[in-house]
Amino acid sequence: MSATDPAAPRCPDCGAELDLSDATEAGDLADCPNCGATFELVSTAPIRLEPFVDEEK
């Protein structure tokens, strides 16, 4: 998706566009290139992201 695509997924924290490939599936992780936050892709239709918490730490 391009930077001008209004439907592009955005970081819930800072609003930067997230680069999700067409092969991305629910359960995959996405990192924000701007703020570094990590999100889990909960749903692909519609795209829904939730903050990722590493429970192994």
Residue frames relative to the residue before (quaternion, step in Angstrom):
aa qw qx qy qz dx dy dz
M 1.0000 0.0000 0.0000 0.0000 0.00 0.00 0.00
S 0.4295 -0.7215 0.4851 0.2443 3.54 -0.98 0.81
A 0.6630 -0.5216 0.3685 0.3906 3.54 -1.30 0.37
T 0.7039 0.4473 -0.2751 0.4783 3.60 1.15 -0.43
D 0.4844 0.6705 -0.4291 0.3629 3.60 1.26 0.05
P 0.3377 -0.7727 0.4953 0.2085 3.63 -0.44 1.15
A 0.6600 0.5000 -0.3101 0.4671 3.61 1.21 -0.39
A 0.4252 0.7108 -0.4654 0.3121 3.59 1.27 -0.04
P 0.5025 -0.6474 0.4684 0.3301 3.60 -0.96 0.78
R 0.1861 -0.7936 0.5758 0.0638 3.55 -1.01 0.89
C 0.5637 -0.5791 0.4747 0.3487 3.52 -1.22 0.61
P 0.4272 -0.7133 0.4899 0.2622 3.61 -0.74 0.98
D 0.6663 0.5184 -0.3064 0.4398 3.61 1.16 -0.51
C 0.8476 0.1365 -0.0364 0.5115 3.60 0.74 -1.03
G 0.5173 -0.6820 0.3934 0.3356 3.60 1.26 -0.17
A 0.4505 0.6864 -0.4616 0.3360 3.61 1.23 0.02
E 0.5394 -0.6148 0.4654 0.3383 3.56 -1.15 0.61
L 0.2613 -0.7501 0.5900 0.1447 3.56 -0.98 0.92
D 0.3396 -0.7388 0.5510 0.1879 3.55 -0.98 0.88
L 0.0621 0.7882 -0.6042 0.0993 3.57 -0.12 1.32
S 0.3497 -0.7400 0.5340 0.2121 3.58 -0.73 1.03
D 0.6430 -0.5205 0.3950 0.3994 3.54 -1.29 0.30
A 0.6551 0.5209 -0.3049 0.4545 3.58 1.21 -0.45
T 0.4428 0.6982 -0.4551 0.3308 3.59 1.27 -0.01
E 0.1282 -0.7999 0.5855 0.0311 3.56 -0.93 0.97
A 0.6481 -0.4815 0.4042 0.4299 3.56 -1.25 0.35
G 0.7307 0.3685 -0.3086 0.4848 3.56 -0.93 0.94
D 0.5606 0.5899 -0.3909 0.4300 3.60 1.24 -0.33
L 0.3798 -0.7036 0.5532 0.2340 3.55 -1.27 0.44
A 0.1179 -0.7699 0.6241 0.0617 3.55 -1.16 0.68
D 0.2147 -0.7678 0.5932 0.1120 3.57 -0.96 0.93
C 0.4117 -0.6876 0.5388 0.2596 3.56 -1.00 0.82
P 0.3928 -0.7364 0.4972 0.2373 3.60 -0.76 1.00
N 0.6640 0.5167 -0.2998 0.4496 3.59 1.21 -0.39
C 0.8344 0.1869 -0.0762 0.5129 3.61 0.63 -1.09
G 0.4915 -0.7039 0.4022 0.3182 3.60 1.27 -0.18
A 0.4332 0.6967 -0.4704 0.3251 3.60 1.23 0.04
T 0.2664 -0.7511 0.5846 0.1521 3.57 -1.14 0.67
F 0.0831 -0.7991 0.5954 -0.0032 3.52 -0.97 0.99
E 0.3348 -0.6964 0.5928 0.2271 3.53 -1.22 0.58
L 0.3724 -0.7012 0.5646 0.2257 3.54 -0.97 0.92
V 0.2066 -0.8159 0.5348 0.0748 3.55 -0.33 1.30
S 0.7941 0.0185 0.0302 0.6067 3.57 1.07 -0.78
T 0.3113 -0.7587 0.5421 0.1830 3.57 -1.08 0.71
A 0.7893 0.1539 -0.0932 0.5870 3.62 1.17 -0.37
P 0.4150 -0.4212 -0.7236 0.3561 1.56 -0.12 2.46
I 0.6216 -0.5263 0.4099 0.4107 3.57 -1.26 0.33
R 0.0618 0.7798 -0.6178 0.0806 3.54 -0.84 1.07
L 0.1204 -0.8015 0.5856 0.0156 3.54 -0.77 1.12
E 0.0965 -0.7622 0.6373 0.0592 3.54 -1.15 0.71
P 0.5820 -0.5722 0.4254 0.3911 3.62 -1.04 0.61
F 0.3303 -0.7354 0.5594 0.1928 3.57 -0.99 0.88
V 0.0911 -0.7701 0.6308 0.0271 3.54 -0.90 1.01
D 0.2945 -0.7541 0.5644 0.1616 3.54 -0.65 1.15
E 0.2300 -0.8231 0.5088 0.1036 3.57 -0.23 1.30
E 0.5904 0.5842 -0.3754 0.4112 3.60 1.24 -0.12
K 0.5583 0.6112 -0.3979 0.3955 3.61 1.22 -0.15
